[in-house]
């Protein structure tokens, strides 16, 4: 399949060389001042080699070998440092993992479903009454309670609403008739929650079983605000007091709100159950401790901050428990403190999770850098081995030159040079070094190097005719780049030349690899035969 124009595909041979590239940034390498990326990275074009004074072939081979050895040493040092960085990163991951596990353990309950519920709140009080309240909601008889469920009365959102409604009783109803505010206890609130969950399934009174007066309301059959719905019975109650006919209308919900006795109470709401629209959008229960002395099963002392609570269970036995009385404002603060502790737990857990994630990310980065360092060291080792062999051959009278191959990721151009300093300079400017492309002889037919100042592209040719034609077309001649092995060299190897008709820069590729050559042709590149010969 032929690639579309202005797109590029990549291919790597067994040696890992990237060879297919079409131009996306054609004129970006015209001069050193040309920016080729948004980050203003500059990739300079290779300098002209026409006037370069070169050392002798033997000295050049020696210099190349020594430079390759220095590069290998530097690469190996980078591998050593990268390995240390990986070890440090692994230690940080281990440390962060242990810390995260400890925080997760410490915050497990607060961030659990029960921890984020009224049951968690009651247990956090560490009081007899708090434990009893939690027991009411977790008893096996509490079959309708879904602790911490989104729609359940025990959710902290609904619990917060409970206090808002109880405060409304005090500020909008009882204050109007100069009555003391209703206070609240853990056990009374837990019982109200139990009943609020019950009436989602059966909307009927059953509060007396727990020893309480009870108001019920539901939406949409009632009002969204249950307290206001109960308050609307006030006119009926006033008619009743005047002895007027009330026509069977209800007023006892209102009278429960304005009980003359010092009272303790709670309002609990539970959302509608999914799939049961007949129950309504919300349910509310107002449960009030009558706290009447002399009725036997209730023992109260409202002059102190404690009173005795009696739960009338089905067995007829009464468990006496001390229950702490709070003002609504005090209870607000307790609940706010508990919610804050949950939020703090999440913050600690999130921080620990982020620290662990960052440590893992740094380890992944360290591993990637180690892999790249190892790859670079392997390339450097191969190059040093080749440089040694080239120098030894040169000492024995058969001098050869290493040809370096580089790739410009912005223009798609591959560049080839025998000049190691030029290779190092280009690598520092952003070109990717792809290793030794082939080994050239020091003697043989010249390979000419030309540069297109308009496209920022280089071209290499064994043909003097092609060289001259390009010069007339405006290409700059940059001299002899290297030599091609003569026909007398029986071991010479062909470098294949391919042309990409869809690119405007990086249009030619030269490779010693026959697999690479045939792959490019299969992608739509044109086969232009043998460019020159390696030694």
Backbone torsions as a table, in degrees:
resi	resn	phi	psi	omega
1	UNK	NA	130.8	-177.3
2	UNK	-85.4	132.3	179.2
3	UNK	-68.5	150.1	176.4
4	UNK	-73.4	154.2	177.8
5	UNK	-61.6	147.6	178.8
6	UNK	67.7	14.9	171.8
7	UNK	-120.8	162.2	175.8
8	UNK	-137.7	149.0	173.1
9	UNK	-116.9	160.2	-179.4
10	UNK	-120.9	147.1	178.3
11	UNK	-143.4	138.4	176.1
12	UNK	-123.0	133.9	174.9
13	UNK	-77.9	-175.1	179.1
14	UNK	-61.2	-20.6	178.8
15	UNK	-88.2	-2.1	175.8
16	UNK	83.7	21.7	-178.7
17	UNK	-88.6	132.9	177.0
18	UNK	-86.5	128.6	-169.1
19	UNK	-131.0	-14.3	-177.3
20	UNK	-107.5	121.7	179.7
21	UNK	-155.3	125.6	173.6
22	UNK	-101.3	164.0	-171.7
23	UNK	-85.8	132.8	171.0
24	UNK	-118.2	-18.0	-178.7
25	UNK	-135.7	74.3	-165.5
26	UNK	-61.0	-49.9	-169.8
27	UNK	-99.1	23.2	-172.9
28	UNK	-82.5	-13.2	-177.0
29	UNK	-108.8	19.9	-176.2
30	UNK	-63.8	-41.4	-177.4
31	UNK	-147.5	162.2	-177.6
32	UNK	-60.6	-24.1	-176.8
33	UNK	-83.2	-3.4	-174.8
34	UNK	-83.0	122.1	176.7
35	UNK	-79.3	139.4	-178.3
36	UNK	-119.2	6.2	178.0
37	UNK	-154.3	162.4	-177.4
38	UNK	-61.9	-26.9	179.6
39	UNK	-84.8	13.8	176.8
40	UNK	61.0	24.0	173.5
41	UNK	-60.7	134.5	-179.2
42	UNK	-109.8	128.1	172.8
43	UNK	-116.3	110.8	-177.7
44	UNK	-77.3	154.6	172.7
45	UNK	-79.9	154.0	176.5
46	UNK	-59.0	145.3	-179.4
47	UNK	-77.8	160.2	178.8
48	UNK	-67.2	143.2	179.3
49	UNK	-106.9	6.3	-171.8
50	UNK	-60.9	-40.1	-173.0
51	UNK	-105.3	15.0	-176.1
52	UNK	-73.9	131.1	176.1
53	UNK	-92.3	119.2	-174.1
54	UNK	-103.2	147.7	175.2
55	UNK	-72.7	177.0	178.2
56	UNK	-63.1	160.6	-177.3
57	UNK	-61.3	-40.6	-179.5
58	UNK	-67.0	-44.1	179.6
59	UNK	-64.8	-39.7	178.6
60	UNK	-62.8	-41.1	178.9
61	UNK	-64.4	-39.8	179.0
62	UNK	-66.4	-46.5	179.8
63	UNK	-59.7	-40.1	179.2
64	UNK	-63.8	-42.7	179.3
65	UNK	-63.1	-44.4	-178.8
66	UNK	-65.6	-40.8	178.6
67	UNK	-65.3	-38.4	178.3
68	UNK	-65.2	-37.2	178.1
69	UNK	-66.2	-43.4	177.7
70	UNK	-61.9	-40.8	178.5
71	UNK	-65.3	-40.8	178.4
72	UNK	-61.8	-44.6	179.1
73	UNK	-60.8	-42.4	-179.8
74	UNK	-65.7	-40.8	179.5
75	UNK	-65.4	-40.4	178.1
76	UNK	-65.4	-37.2	176.3
77	UNK	-63.9	-37.1	177.5
78	UNK	-66.9	-36.8	176.6
79	UNK	-63.8	-43.6	178.9
80	UNK	-60.7	-44.7	179.5
81	UNK	-67.3	-39.5	179.0
82	UNK	-63.7	-36.7	178.0
83	UNK	-65.3	-40.4	176.6
84	UNK	-63.9	-39.3	178.8
85	UNK	-64.3	-38.1	177.4
86	UNK	-64.2	-43.6	179.5
87	UNK	-61.8	-44.2	177.8
88	UNK	-62.0	-43.2	179.4
89	UNK	-64.7	-38.0	177.4
90	UNK	-63.9	-39.3	177.5
91	UNK	-63.6	-40.1	178.7
92	UNK	-66.2	-37.3	176.7
93	UNK	-65.1	-43.3	179.0
94	UNK	-61.9	-43.6	178.9
95	UNK	-64.0	-45.3	-179.6
96	UNK	-67.2	-34.4	178.4
97	UNK	-65.2	-45.5	179.1
98	UNK	-62.6	-41.4	179.7
99	UNK	-66.3	-41.9	179.7
100	UNK	-64.6	-40.2	179.3
101	UNK	-65.3	-37.7	178.9
102	UNK	-68.1	-43.1	178.5
103	UNK	-64.5	-41.5	178.9
104	UNK	-61.4	-38.8	178.3
105	UNK	-67.2	-44.5	-178.1
106	UNK	-65.8	-32.2	-175.5
107	UNK	-103.4	4.6	-173.7
108	UNK	-57.7	-44.3	-176.9
109	UNK	-70.9	-45.7	-177.6
110	UNK	-61.6	-30.5	-178.5
111	UNK	-96.1	3.9	177.1
112	UNK	-83.0	170.4	179.8
113	UNK	-61.9	-44.2	178.9
114	UNK	-68.8	-39.3	179.3
115	UNK	-60.2	-32.9	179.5
116	UNK	-92.6	40.8	-178.3
117	UNK	-140.7	174.3	177.4
118	UNK	-61.3	-33.4	178.8
119	UNK	-61.6	-44.5	176.4
120	UNK	-60.5	-40.9	177.8
121	UNK	-61.5	-48.6	-178.2
122	UNK	-60.3	-44.1	-179.7
123	UNK	-64.5	-31.6	-177.9
124	UNK	-68.8	-15.8	-179.7
125	UNK	-72.8	-23.2	179.7
126	UNK	54.4	43.6	178.2
127	UNK	-126.6	161.8	176.9
128	UNK	-60.3	-42.9	-177.8
129	UNK	-68.6	-37.1	177.6
130	UNK	-64.7	-42.3	178.0
131	UNK	-65.1	-37.8	178.9
132	UNK	-66.5	-41.3	178.2
133	UNK	-60.4	-43.4	177.8
134	UNK	-63.3	-38.4	-179.7
135	UNK	-65.5	-35.8	178.4
136	UNK	-59.3	-41.2	-174.9
137	UNK	-83.6	-17.8	-178.9
138	UNK	-106.7	1.1	179.5
139	UNK	-64.3	153.6	-178.4
140	UNK	-64.5	-21.4	177.9
141	UNK	-75.0	-16.6	-178.2
142	UNK	-82.3	64.0	-171.9
143	UNK	-72.4	-19.6	-177.3
144	UNK	-96.5	0.9	-177.5
145	UNK	-90.2	126.7	173.4
146	UNK	-112.8	90.1	-169.4
147	UNK	-56.7	120.6	178.3
148	UNK	76.4	3.6	179.3
149	UNK	-65.2	152.6	-176.4
150	UNK	-57.4	-37.5	-176.5
151	UNK	-96.6	-1.3	-170.3
152	UNK	-84.8	153.9	177.7
153	UNK	-63.4	-21.2	-177.1
154	UNK	-85.2	-2.6	177.4
155	UNK	-65.7	147.1	-178.9
156	UNK	-66.0	-28.5	176.2
157	UNK	-64.6	-45.4	178.2
158	UNK	-69.8	-33.7	178.0
159	UNK	-63.6	-39.4	177.0
160	UNK	-64.1	-40.6	177.3
161	UNK	-63.5	-34.1	178.7
162	UNK	-56.2	-44.5	-177.9
163	UNK	-69.9	-33.8	176.7
164	UNK	-63.2	-43.8	-179.4
165	UNK	-68.8	-38.3	178.9
166	UNK	-67.1	-36.7	175.5
167	UNK	-64.9	-34.0	176.3
168	UNK	-64.9	-38.1	175.6
169	UNK	-57.3	-45.5	-176.1
170	UNK	-70.8	-46.5	-171.4
171	UNK	-83.2	-31.1	-175.1
172	UNK	-105.2	-18.9	-176.0
173	UNK	-113.8	-60.2	-175.5
174	UNK	-70.1	-38.2	179.6
175	UNK	-63.5	-31.5	-179.7
176	UNK	-61.7	-30.5	-178.8
177	UNK	-111.4	22.0	173.6
178	UNK	59.9	42.8	177.7
179	UNK	-106.6	152.3	177.7
180	UNK	-64.3	149.0	179.1
181	UNK	-65.3	145.7	171.9
182	UNK	-70.4	137.6	175.2
183	UNK	-101.6	179.2	-172.6
184	UNK	-138.0	151.2	174.5
185	UNK	-134.3	161.5	179.4
186	UNK	-60.1	-45.3	-172.9
187	UNK	-69.7	-41.5	179.0
188	UNK	-64.2	-41.9	179.6
189	UNK	-65.9	-42.5	178.9
190	UNK	-60.5	-40.2	179.0
191	UNK	-66.6	-38.6	176.7
192	UNK	-62.4	-39.7	178.4
193	UNK	-64.8	-42.6	177.6
194	UNK	-57.3	-45.2	-179.3
195	UNK	-69.4	-37.7	178.8
196	UNK	-61.0	-39.4	176.7
197	UNK	-69.9	-37.5	179.7
198	UNK	-61.1	-45.7	-172.7
199	UNK	-72.9	-7.9	171.7
200	UNK	-68.6	-23.5	-179.6
201	UNK	-100.8	-33.7	-179.7
202	UNK	-144.9	106.1	-175.1
203	UNK	-82.2	80.9	-179.4
204	UNK	-151.3	154.7	-178.1
205	UNK	-74.4	136.5	174.6
206	UNK	-151.5	16.1	-177.2
207	UNK	-66.4	-27.6	-177.9
208	UNK	-62.4	-24.8	179.1
209	UNK	-63.2	-24.4	179.3
210	UNK	-100.7	3.5	177.7
211	UNK	84.0	26.8	-176.6
212	UNK	-127.0	154.2	161.4
213	UNK	-79.1	150.3	-171.1
214	UNK	-144.2	132.9	170.2
215	UNK	-108.4	141.9	175.0
216	UNK	-123.1	150.3	172.7
217	UNK	-152.7	152.6	174.8
218	UNK	-148.0	153.9	-179.3
219	UNK	-116.4	138.4	10.7
220	UNK	-90.5	2.7	-179.3
221	UNK	-67.7	-27.7	176.0
222	UNK	-109.3	-140.5	179.2
223	UNK	-108.8	156.2	178.0
224	UNK	-61.9	-38.5	176.6
225	UNK	-94.3	106.6	-175.9
226	UNK	-64.9	-35.6	-179.4
227	UNK	-63.0	-41.8	179.2
228	UNK	-65.9	-36.9	177.5
229	UNK	-60.6	-42.2	178.9
230	UNK	-70.7	-36.1	-179.3
231	UNK	-64.5	-28.6	-179.3
232	UNK	-65.9	-7.9	175.8
233	UNK	-82.6	-3.4	-177.7
234	UNK	-57.2	-46.3	179.4
235	UNK	-59.1	-37.4	178.0
236	UNK	-65.3	-41.3	179.1
237	UNK	-64.1	-40.2	179.6
238	UNK	-66.4	-37.2	174.2
239	UNK	-62.1	-42.4	-179.8
240	UNK	-61.0	-42.8	-179.2
241	UNK	-64.7	-32.5	179.5
242	UNK	-81.9	-2.1	179.7
243	UNK	82.2	14.0	-179.4
244	UNK	-83.8	159.7	179.5
245	UNK	-72.1	125.6	-179.8
246	UNK	-102.5	1.5	173.2
247	UNK	59.3	32.9	177.5
248	UNK	77.8	7.3	-179.7
249	UNK	-74.0	152.4	-175.4
250	UNK	-85.0	142.9	173.4
251	UNK	-141.1	-2.0	-174.8
252	UNK	-69.7	-24.5	175.1
253	UNK	-62.3	-41.2	179.7
254	UNK	-67.5	-42.1	-178.1
255	UNK	-67.3	-28.9	173.5
256	UNK	-63.8	-34.2	-179.6
257	UNK	-71.2	-26.8	-176.0
258	UNK	-114.4	37.1	176.6
259	UNK	-54.7	133.1	-176.6
260	UNK	-72.5	-24.7	-177.8
261	UNK	-76.8	148.1	170.7
262	UNK	-57.4	126.5	-170.2
263	UNK	-132.5	160.2	174.1
264	UNK	-120.2	137.8	-177.4
265	UNK	-156.7	178.8	178.8
266	UNK	-158.1	150.5	171.7
267	UNK	-117.1	130.7	177.7
268	UNK	-127.3	139.1	178.9
269	UNK	-122.6	149.4	174.8
270	UNK	-137.9	139.3	-179.2
271	UNK	-73.7	165.4	179.2
272	UNK	-62.5	147.0	176.3
273	UNK	-78.7	134.2	175.3
274	UNK	-59.0	135.0	177.5
275	UNK	84.3	2.7	179.1
276	UNK	-130.1	65.7	-176.2
277	UNK	-64.2	-19.4	-178.0
278	UNK	-67.2	-22.2	-179.3
279	UNK	-73.1	-29.3	178.8
280	UNK	108.9	174.4	-173.4
281	UNK	-78.6	-24.4	-179.7
282	UNK	-158.3	152.7	178.0
283	UNK	-126.2	143.2	179.4
284	UNK	-136.6	140.9	177.0
285	UNK	-128.9	128.7	171.3
286	UNK	-108.7	115.5	-177.3
287	UNK	-113.2	128.3	-176.0
288	UNK	-124.0	128.7	173.3
289	UNK	-74.1	120.8	-177.8
290	UNK	-71.9	-31.1	171.5
291	UNK	52.1	47.5	-177.7
292	UNK	-100.2	120.3	179.4
293	UNK	-69.7	143.7	174.2
294	UNK	93.8	-2.3	179.6
295	UNK	-91.6	6.1	171.1
296	UNK	90.0	-64.0	-171.8
297	UNK	-90.6	-0.4	176.4
298	UNK	-116.6	129.6	174.0
299	UNK	-125.0	115.1	-173.7
300	UNK	-127.1	149.6	170.5
301	UNK	-143.0	91.3	-174.5
302	UNK	-81.4	2.9	176.5
303	UNK	-84.7	-8.6	179.9
304	UNK	-118.0	175.7	179.1
305	UNK	-85.2	3.4	177.6
306	UNK	-127.6	150.4	170.0
307	UNK	-146.9	158.6	-176.5
308	UNK	-88.7	132.1	-177.2
309	UNK	-108.7	137.9	179.6
310	UNK	-122.9	117.4	177.6
311	UNK	-97.0	117.7	179.5
312	UNK	-84.4	95.0	-179.0
313	UNK	-91.4	177.6	-173.9
314	UNK	-64.0	-22.8	-179.6
315	UNK	-81.5	-6.1	178.5
316	UNK	79.7	8.3	179.0
317	UNK	-99.4	148.7	-174.0
318	UNK	-117.8	114.8	179.0
319	UNK	-88.0	118.8	-176.5
320	UNK	-90.9	124.1	-177.3
321	UNK	-134.7	140.2	173.7
322	UNK	-78.3	127.0	-178.7
323	UNK	-120.2	130.0	-178.6
324	UNK	-79.7	135.1	179.7
325	UNK	-97.9	135.1	179.2
326	UNK	-126.9	150.8	166.1
327	UNK	-75.3	162.4	178.5
328	UNK	-61.1	-39.0	-179.7
329	UNK	-63.1	-41.3	177.4
330	UNK	-63.6	-39.4	-178.8
331	UNK	-69.8	-36.9	173.7
332	UNK	-53.1	-48.1	-175.9
333	UNK	-65.0	-42.2	177.8
334	UNK	-60.1	-45.1	-179.1
335	UNK	-67.1	-40.9	178.8
336	UNK	-61.6	-41.3	178.5
337	UNK	-62.2	-40.0	-179.0
338	UNK	-68.3	-43.3	177.9
339	UNK	-61.9	-38.8	178.0
340	UNK	-63.2	-38.3	178.9
341	UNK	-64.8	-35.7	176.6
342	UNK	-66.8	-45.3	179.3
343	UNK	-61.7	-40.0	177.8
344	UNK	-63.5	-40.0	178.1
345	UNK	-60.5	-43.8	178.8
346	UNK	-65.1	-39.7	179.3
347	UNK	-62.9	-43.3	178.2
348	UNK	-63.5	-43.2	-179.5
349	UNK	-66.4	-43.1	179.0
350	UNK	-62.9	-40.5	178.2
351	UNK	-63.1	-44.8	178.9
352	UNK	-64.0	-39.9	178.0
353	UNK	-64.0	-42.2	179.9
354	UNK	-66.8	-41.6	177.9
355	UNK	-60.5	-42.0	178.7
356	UNK	-66.2	-43.7	179.7
357	UNK	-62.3	-40.9	178.4
358	UNK	-64.2	-41.2	179.4
359	UNK	-63.5	-41.1	178.4
360	UNK	-65.7	-38.5	178.7
361	UNK	-64.2	-41.3	178.7
362	UNK	-66.8	-35.7	177.0
363	UNK	-65.7	-42.9	178.2
364	UNK	-61.2	-41.5	178.6
365	UNK	-65.1	-41.8	179.2
366	UNK	-63.9	-40.7	177.8
367	UNK	-63.8	-40.9	179.4
368	UNK	-64.3	-41.0	179.1
369	UNK	-67.0	-36.3	177.5
370	UNK	-64.6	-43.0	179.1
371	UNK	-61.3	-44.7	179.2
372	UNK	-64.8	-40.6	178.7
373	UNK	-63.2	-39.7	179.3
374	UNK	-66.4	-41.5	177.7
375	UNK	-61.7	-44.8	-179.9
376	UNK	-63.6	-38.0	178.1
377	UNK	-66.2	-38.4	177.7
378	UNK	-63.5	-42.5	177.1
379	UNK	-62.6	-43.0	-179.9
380	UNK	-64.3	-37.7	178.2
381	UNK	-64.8	-43.7	178.1
382	UNK	-62.1	-43.2	-179.0
383	UNK	-65.4	-40.2	179.3
384	UNK	-65.1	-41.9	177.6
385	UNK	-60.8	-42.6	178.5
386	UNK	-66.2	-39.8	-179.8
387	UNK	-66.1	-39.3	176.1
388	UNK	-60.5	-47.8	-179.4
389	UNK	-61.8	-40.9	179.7
390	UNK	-64.5	-40.8	179.3
391	UNK	-66.5	-44.2	179.0
392	UNK	-61.0	-40.3	177.0
393	UNK	-63.3	-38.9	-179.0
394	UNK	-65.6	-40.8	176.7
395	UNK	-59.5	-33.9	-179.6
396	UNK	-88.2	10.8	174.2
397	UNK	93.6	6.3	180.0
398	UNK	-123.9	77.3	-175.5
399	UNK	-74.5	139.6	178.7
400	UNK	-136.9	163.0	-175.6
401	UNK	-127.5	134.0	175.3
402	UNK	-77.6	131.3	178.9
403	UNK	-105.6	119.9	-176.2
404	UNK	-91.5	143.1	-179.3
405	UNK	-118.4	130.4	-179.8
406	UNK	-129.0	160.2	-177.1
407	UNK	-135.3	133.3	176.7
408	UNK	-96.4	109.5	-175.1
409	UNK	-69.9	-12.4	-178.1
410	UNK	-93.6	-33.1	-179.2
411	UNK	-105.8	-17.7	-178.3
412	UNK	84.7	7.0	-177.4
413	UNK	-83.4	138.4	166.2
414	UNK	-97.2	139.4	-177.6
415	UNK	-127.4	145.0	-174.9
416	UNK	-130.6	133.7	-179.0
417	UNK	-151.6	148.6	174.1
418	UNK	-93.9	-6.3	-174.3
419	UNK	-91.1	107.6	-177.9
420	UNK	-63.4	-44.7	177.4
421	UNK	-57.2	-37.2	177.6
422	UNK	-64.8	-40.8	177.4
423	UNK	-60.7	-45.4	-178.8
424	UNK	-63.5	-41.5	179.7
425	UNK	-62.0	-46.6	-178.3
426	UNK	-65.9	-38.2	177.6
427	UNK	-61.2	-40.3	177.6
428	UNK	-66.3	-22.0	-179.3
429	UNK	-93.5	1.8	174.4
430	UNK	117.1	-7.2	175.8
431	UNK	-70.3	148.2	178.3
432	UNK	-93.9	123.5	177.6
433	UNK	-80.9	128.3	-176.5
434	UNK	-114.0	16.2	174.6
435	UNK	93.1	-171.8	179.4
436	UNK	-79.4	121.9	-178.4
437	UNK	-79.8	-40.0	178.0
438	UNK	-167.4	176.3	177.2
439	UNK	-114.9	124.3	-177.0
440	UNK	-101.5	151.0	175.5
441	UNK	-78.4	164.4	176.0
442	UNK	-88.1	-12.8	178.4
443	UNK	-131.5	150.0	-178.9
444	UNK	142.4	-168.7	-178.2
445	UNK	-70.4	139.0	-177.7
446	UNK	-74.6	142.2	171.9
447	UNK	-107.1	120.7	-173.7
448	UNK	-88.6	145.4	-179.6
449	UNK	-117.8	130.7	179.9
450	UNK	-131.3	158.7	-177.4
451	UNK	-132.8	133.8	177.0
452	UNK	-96.6	107.6	-176.0
453	UNK	-70.9	-13.0	-178.1
454	UNK	-92.7	-32.6	-179.5
455	UNK	-103.2	-14.6	-178.1
456	UNK	72.5	33.0	-172.0
457	UNK	-121.2	149.0	174.7
458	UNK	-106.5	154.1	176.3
459	UNK	-138.8	145.8	-177.4
460	UNK	-131.0	135.1	-176.2
461	UNK	-151.2	146.6	175.2
462	UNK	-86.6	-11.2	-173.0
463	UNK	-94.3	119.1	176.1
464	UNK	-66.1	-33.2	178.5
465	UNK	-63.4	-45.8	178.5
466	UNK	-65.3	-39.4	177.1
467	UNK	-56.7	-48.4	-176.9
468	UNK	-67.3	-37.0	178.6
469	UNK	-64.3	-40.5	178.7
470	UNK	-68.1	-37.6	177.4
471	UNK	-61.2	-42.2	178.5
472	UNK	-65.6	-28.1	-179.5
473	UNK	-82.7	-2.2	176.1
474	UNK	111.3	1.0	176.8
475	UNK	-74.5	146.5	177.2
476	UNK	-90.8	127.9	178.5
477	UNK	-82.2	128.8	-176.8
478	UNK	-115.2	16.0	173.1
479	UNK	94.0	-167.6	179.7
480	UNK	-84.8	123.5	-179.1
481	UNK	-83.4	-39.3	-178.9
482	UNK	-169.4	-172.0	-177.8
483	UNK	-118.1	154.5	176.7
484	UNK	-105.8	137.0	-178.7
485	UNK	-60.7	137.1	-177.8
486	UNK	-74.7	164.6	-178.6
487	UNK	-63.9	-22.5	179.6
488	UNK	-71.3	-17.1	178.0
489	UNK	-80.7	99.8	-174.9
490	UNK	-67.2	-19.1	-179.1
491	UNK	-97.5	9.3	-176.4
492	UNK	-65.9	154.0	-176.0
493	UNK	-124.5	135.5	-178.1
494	UNK	-75.7	142.0	167.8
495	UNK	-103.3	123.7	-176.2
496	UNK	-85.0	150.1	-179.8
497	UNK	-121.8	130.8	178.5
498	UNK	-126.2	154.7	-178.3
499	UNK	-128.3	131.9	177.4
500	UNK	-99.5	107.2	-175.3
501	UNK	-73.4	-7.5	-176.6
502	UNK	-99.9	-8.0	-176.9
503	UNK	-100.9	158.6	176.0
504	UNK	-112.7	-12.1	171.8
505	UNK	-144.4	153.5	-173.0
506	UNK	66.1	32.4	-172.1
507	UNK	-74.3	-25.3	-178.7
508	UNK	-111.4	147.2	174.6
509	UNK	-130.8	143.5	-179.5
510	UNK	-128.6	129.2	-175.2
511	UNK	-148.3	147.1	174.8
512	UNK	-86.5	-12.9	-171.9
513	UNK	-90.9	113.5	-179.4
514	UNK	-64.4	-35.2	178.3
515	UNK	-63.5	-42.9	177.6
516	UNK	-62.6	-44.0	179.2
517	UNK	-56.9	-50.7	-177.2
518	UNK	-69.6	-32.5	178.1
519	UNK	-64.9	-43.0	179.3
520	UNK	-63.0	-40.4	178.3
521	UNK	-62.4	-37.4	179.4
522	UNK	-67.4	-21.6	179.1
523	UNK	-88.8	-4.6	178.1
524	UNK	115.2	-3.0	175.2
525	UNK	-70.5	149.8	-180.0
526	UNK	-91.2	135.6	178.5
527	UNK	-79.1	118.4	179.9
528	UNK	-111.6	22.0	172.1
529	UNK	79.3	-151.3	-178.6
530	UNK	-92.2	128.5	-179.4
531	UNK	-82.0	-48.5	177.9
532	UNK	-166.8	-170.5	-175.6
533	UNK	-126.1	137.8	172.1
534	UNK	-85.7	159.3	179.0
535	UNK	-71.7	NA	NA
